[in-house]
Amino acid sequence: MSTLPKTYLTPAEYLEIERKAEYKSEYFNGEMFAKAGAQEAHNLIVGNIIIDLGQQFRSRPCRLYPSDMRVCVSKTGLYTYPDVVAVCGERRFLDSQVDTLLNPTLLVEVLSPSTEVYDRTRKFDSYRSIESLQEYLVVWSDRVHAELFTRESEGRWTLTEASRLEDALELRSVACTLNLADLYDKVEF
């Protein structure tokens, strides 16, 4: 029995395909990976975060992007679509297409059982190499729980956890506060 060899793409080939595609794919080490759709709880949480941070960003030099903003992790070669991306100050993009951000300040991933391990380990390992990244927030979609990883001045990352609707997380990188009750508004478990 023969196996077909894998076809490896360059980043330029990936971007050429991706920019014409009808669906989103991530890229790493020469391979494209299609992204699956999300369930209701995931979508509600992402929407709640966008609404809450969007209100707090008014009249401030921060911009907020939903999951259609691609992020390139230059040091690892990962091209990915975080659920929420924030950048404060000057924005840097890969090229004139202005669809691939290089310098996020805050990245948010809403976890599902199928993505939890990857988002909390290998993806976070890659994200930590982004020099501009100050905070990484992961939010569970199947229970009330969030983890906020904050880069400290000496490059170490600290963890703050929240697991009750009464809890709030202070996002120092973007000078905002997220209340878990607002994050999980209308989410049914």
C-alpha positions as CSV (number, residue, x, y, z in Angstrom):
1,M,0.0,0.0,0.0
2,S,1.4,3.4,-0.9
3,T,1.0,6.6,1.0
4,L,0.8,10.0,-0.7
5,P,3.6,12.3,0.4
6,K,2.5,15.4,2.4
7,T,2.7,18.7,0.5
8,Y,4.4,21.4,2.5
9,L,3.6,25.0,1.8
10,T,5.7,28.1,2.3
11,P,4.1,31.0,4.3
12,A,3.7,32.9,1.1
13,E,1.8,30.0,-0.5
14,Y,-0.4,29.6,2.6
15,L,-1.3,33.3,2.5
16,E,-2.1,33.2,-1.2
17,I,-4.5,30.3,-0.6
18,E,-5.9,31.6,2.6
19,R,-6.7,35.0,1.2
20,K,-8.9,33.4,-1.4
21,A,-10.5,30.7,0.7
22,E,-14.1,30.6,1.8
23,Y,-13.1,29.2,5.2
24,K,-10.3,29.9,7.7
25,S,-7.2,27.7,8.1
26,E,-4.3,28.1,10.4
27,Y,-0.7,27.4,9.3
28,F,2.3,25.9,11.1
29,N,5.4,24.1,9.9
30,G,4.3,24.0,6.2
31,E,0.8,22.6,6.9
32,M,-2.6,24.2,6.8
33,F,-5.2,23.2,9.4
34,A,-8.9,24.0,8.8
35,K,-10.7,25.6,11.7
36,A,-14.0,24.2,12.8
37,G,-17.1,26.2,13.7
38,A,-17.9,26.9,17.3
39,Q,-20.9,26.1,19.5
40,E,-23.3,28.6,20.9
41,A,-21.6,29.1,24.3
42,H,-18.3,29.8,22.6
43,N,-19.8,32.4,20.3
44,L,-21.7,34.0,23.1
45,I,-18.6,34.4,25.2
46,V,-16.6,35.8,22.3
47,G,-19.4,38.3,21.6
48,N,-19.6,39.3,25.3
49,I,-15.8,39.9,25.4
50,I,-15.9,42.0,22.3
51,I,-18.9,44.1,23.6
52,D,-17.3,44.6,27.0
53,L,-13.8,45.5,25.8
54,G,-15.2,47.5,22.9
55,Q,-17.0,49.8,25.4
56,Q,-14.0,50.2,27.5
57,F,-11.8,51.0,24.5
58,R,-13.8,54.0,23.5
59,S,-11.6,57.1,23.1
60,R,-8.5,55.1,23.8
61,P,-5.6,54.1,21.5
62,C,-6.5,50.4,21.6
63,R,-8.2,48.4,18.8
64,L,-10.2,45.2,19.2
65,Y,-10.5,42.5,16.5
66,P,-12.7,39.4,16.4
67,S,-11.5,36.0,15.2
68,D,-11.2,37.1,11.6
69,M,-7.9,38.9,12.3
70,R,-5.0,36.6,11.6
71,V,-2.0,36.8,13.9
72,C,1.5,35.8,12.7
73,V,3.9,34.5,15.4
74,S,7.1,35.4,13.6
75,K,9.5,33.4,15.7
76,T,7.6,30.1,15.4
77,G,5.9,30.6,12.0
78,L,2.4,30.0,13.4
79,Y,-0.4,31.8,11.6
80,T,-3.6,31.7,13.7
81,Y,-6.9,33.3,14.4
82,P,-7.3,34.0,18.1
83,D,-10.9,34.5,19.2
84,V,-10.2,38.1,20.3
85,V,-7.2,40.2,19.6
86,A,-6.4,43.6,21.1
87,V,-3.5,46.0,20.2
88,C,-2.8,49.2,21.9
89,G,-0.7,51.9,20.2
90,E,0.8,51.4,16.7
91,R,-0.3,48.4,14.8
92,R,2.1,46.4,12.6
93,F,0.9,44.2,9.8
94,L,2.7,41.6,7.8
95,D,2.1,43.4,4.5
96,S,-0.2,45.9,2.7
97,Q,-3.1,43.5,2.9
98,V,-3.6,44.6,6.6
99,D,-5.0,41.2,7.5
100,T,-2.2,39.7,9.5
101,L,-1.2,41.4,12.7
102,L,2.3,41.1,14.1
103,N,2.1,42.9,17.4
104,P,-0.9,42.0,19.6
105,T,-1.0,43.3,23.2
106,L,-3.7,40.9,24.4
107,L,-4.9,37.5,23.0
108,V,-8.0,35.7,24.1
109,E,-9.0,32.1,23.3
110,V,-12.3,30.6,24.4
111,L,-11.8,26.9,25.0
112,S,-13.8,24.0,24.0
113,P,-13.1,20.4,25.1
114,S,-11.4,19.7,21.7
115,T,-9.1,22.8,21.8
116,E,-8.3,23.1,25.5
117,V,-5.0,21.2,25.6
118,Y,-3.6,22.8,22.4
119,D,-4.7,26.4,23.4
120,R,-3.2,26.1,26.9
121,T,0.0,24.4,25.9
122,R,1.5,24.5,22.4
123,K,-0.3,27.5,21.2
124,F,0.5,29.4,24.4
125,D,4.2,28.3,24.0
126,S,4.2,29.9,20.6
127,Y,2.3,33.1,21.7
128,R,4.8,33.7,24.5
129,S,7.5,34.4,21.8
130,I,5.5,37.5,20.6
131,E,7.5,40.4,22.2
132,S,4.5,42.8,22.2
133,L,2.1,40.3,23.9
134,Q,1.5,41.3,27.5
135,E,-1.5,39.1,28.4
136,Y,-3.1,35.8,27.3
137,L,-6.7,35.1,28.5
138,V,-8.2,31.7,28.2
139,V,-11.9,31.3,29.0
140,W,-13.7,27.9,29.3
141,S,-17.0,27.5,27.4
142,D,-18.3,24.5,29.3
143,R,-18.0,26.0,32.9
144,V,-17.3,29.3,34.6
145,H,-13.5,29.5,34.7
146,A,-10.9,31.8,33.2
147,E,-7.1,32.0,33.4
148,L,-5.2,35.2,32.8
149,F,-1.5,34.9,32.1
150,T,0.4,38.2,32.5
151,R,4.0,38.9,31.4
152,E,5.9,40.5,34.2
153,S,8.8,42.9,33.7
154,E,11.4,40.2,34.0
155,G,9.7,38.1,31.3
156,R,8.1,35.6,33.7
157,W,4.4,34.9,33.3
158,T,2.1,34.9,36.2
159,L,-1.3,33.2,36.4
160,T,-4.6,34.7,37.8
161,E,-7.6,32.4,37.9
162,A,-11.3,33.2,38.3
163,S,-14.1,30.6,38.8
164,R,-17.1,32.4,40.1
165,L,-19.5,34.7,38.4
166,E,-18.8,37.3,41.1
167,D,-15.1,37.4,40.1
168,A,-13.4,40.0,37.9
169,L,-10.1,40.0,36.0
170,E,-8.0,43.1,35.7
171,L,-6.4,43.2,32.2
172,R,-3.5,45.6,33.0
173,S,-2.2,45.5,29.4
174,V,-5.3,47.2,28.1
175,A,-6.4,48.9,31.4
176,C,-9.7,47.1,31.4
177,T,-11.7,44.9,33.8
178,L,-13.7,41.9,32.8
179,N,-16.5,40.7,35.1
180,L,-17.1,37.0,34.7
181,A,-20.9,37.6,35.1
182,D,-20.7,39.7,31.9
183,L,-18.4,37.2,30.1
184,Y,-20.9,34.4,30.7
185,D,-24.1,36.5,30.1
186,K,-26.8,34.2,28.5
187,V,-24.5,31.2,28.5
188,E,-26.2,28.0,29.6
189,F,-24.3,25.0,30.9
